[in-house]
């Protein structure tokens, strides 16, 4: 009984020493190094190694009685020996008097223990060359060390995951701020028009965009688009197409909606094909003298035109989305925006918004809203439409970006 009490007291003191050694270690390499070094010291072996097998590959740290001490076993052999306790979930003990043929050269005794961490991550502790061989108390102490180490490794892994997530969130926040700055911060005035625009990404960043392009001596242009997908990949392509449309509309000698779309498709077709994405785009060009809105539609919907006293209609696409075909038959079409007339250009995040039962908001509701809200200013119309979609989708997860541009004819 006295010997047993002394043994347990020694184990408790050893575990206390191990826990104290772990306190200042936050990095995984440091934790594994501390584990190997302290395990060798506490159990009294010449050297020890701590192993961690992750989906990204193995991590091995060595330690011993003297700094830089490593077991006389190469990492490949050690990882091969570890497969046995890893599969059996119990320790592997090899000593010269038992199975000398299994011991690598220079190793008189070896104890290999699995460490419980996670299902997709395996860890282990390998102790080498215990003077006089491993006795039962040595195995028990090593088992207690392995159990303590498992908790510390788990804590360290969680800490590193939290750091990675924090860095990722910081990068997303920065990307979201940059993307917001890419969109127009104000709507440039256009004689005879009242304009409202707003975009809400489903995630921190998204693939929807809108823009207004003006230059002296040329007509006022606007665009609404939606890159297929969402998240970072869509956001990156959104920044590309946004910049190319803006530059083409601003610097082509005589831009029209169709010629700008053709130029954009020529410039970006290979890029979109490479990543397997595409972008629907509606582009309009307004002439205040004639109140004419010329437009071309590259697969974008819904775009609704509601003339005063008439039923709303969809301005349907006359060509495929940007990036689908190397050439597309986009053509310029035109309509007159008299005072009171409306053009509502939205991304499909509005019409395809779903309620808790899975029903979609749909085009018909948007049609009704353009009629019911037609007498209001453009901002009030846009905010009411967005609020109606938000109210409809209460209880359901928003899984698509929502972008809306409202253009209303007013007296010049």
Residue, then its C-alpha position, 0 to 999 in steps of 0.5 A: x500500500x505504501x509503494x502504491x501511494x508513493x507511485x500515485x504521488x509521483x504520478x500526480x507530481x509529474x502531471x503537475x509539472x507537465x501542466x505547468x510546462x504547458x501553460x505558456x505554450x500556445x503554438x502546436x509545435x511548442x506544445x508537441x516539443x514540450x510534451x516530448x521533452x517533459x515525457x522523456x524527463x518524467x518517465x526517465x527515457x533517453x528520448x521521446x517524440x510526440x506525433x500529430x497526424x492531421x489531414x494536412x500531414x504529420x507533425x513530429x517533435x523530438x525531446x530528451x534529457x539533453x537539448x536536441x536529443x532525438x530518438x535513434x529512429x527516423x520519422x518514417x519508421x516511427x510513423x510506421x510503428x505508430x500505426x499499430x497503437x493507432x489502429x488498436x487504440x492501446x499502447x505498443x511496448x517493445x523491449x529487447x528481451x521480448x521481440x528484439x527483431x521488431x526494434x530498430x537498430x539502437x533501440x533497446x526498449x520502446x513504448x508507443x501510446x495513442x493520444x485521443x484528440x479527434x476523429x480526423x486527427x491522430x496523436x501519439x507519444x513514443x518513448x525510447x530507451x528506458x534504462x532497465x526497460x519499462x516497468x508497469x509504473x512507467x507505462x501507467x505514468x506514460x498513459x497519464x501523460x498521454x491523457x493530459x497531453x490530449x486535452x492540451x493538444x485539443x485546446x491548442x488546436x481550438x486556439x489555432x482554429x479560432x485564430x484562423x477564423x479571426x483572420x478570415x473574418x478580418x479579411x472578409x470584413x476588409x473585402x466587404x468594405x472594399x466592395x462597398x466602396x466599389x459601388x457608387x457612393x452617390x447617384x449622379x443626377x440625370x435630368x428628368x430622372x429620379x433614381x434609387x439604388x441599393x445592394x445587400x449581399x447575402x454573405x459579407x461579400x457578394x456577386x451583385x453590382x450596380x454602377x452609374x457612368x457619366x462623362x461630359x458630352x455623353x449620355x447618362x448610363x447605368x448597369x445592374x448585374x449579378x455574377x453567378x454564385x456568391x461569396x468570395x469567388x463571385x465577389x472577385x469576378x464582380x470587381x472585374x466585370x464592374x471595372x471593365x464595364x465602367x471603363x468601356x462605357x467611359x472611354x469608348x468613343x461612341x458607347x451604346x449598351x450593346x457595344x459595351x456588352x460586346x466589349x466586356x464579353x470579349x475582354x472577360x470571356x476567357x476569365x469567366x470560362x476559366x473559373x466556370x462562372x458567368x454574369x447577367x447584366x442589364x445596361x441602360x443609356x438615357x438621353x434627357x432631350x428625347x427622354x429615351x432609354x436605350x438598353x441591352x439585356x445580357x440574360x438579366x431578370x427581373x427588369x420591369x418597365x411600367x408606363x403610366x396607365x399601363x400594366x408592367x412588363x418584363x424587359x426580357x433578355x435578348x442575349x446570353x449572360x456575359x461569359x457564356x458564349x464568345x459572341x452574343x447577339x445583343x441589340x440596342x432597344x429603346x423606350x420612352x421614360x415619360x414622367x411617372x414611368x418606372x424601370x425597376x431593375x433587380x437581381x434575382x435575389x428579390x424575385x427568388x427570395x423564399x418564405x419559411x414554407x419555400x414559396x418564392x416572392x416571384x415576379x407577380x408580387x414585384x409587378x403589383x408593387x410597381x403599380x401600388x407604389x408608382x406615385x411615390x418617389x424612387x427612394x420610397x419605392x425602392x425601400x418599400x420593395x426591399x422591405x416587402x421582400x424582407x418581410x416575405x422572407x422572415x423565418x427563411x435563410x437569405x441565400x442570395x444577394x439582393x440588389x435593386x435600382x429604381x428609375x422613375x421619370x419626372x418632369x425635367 
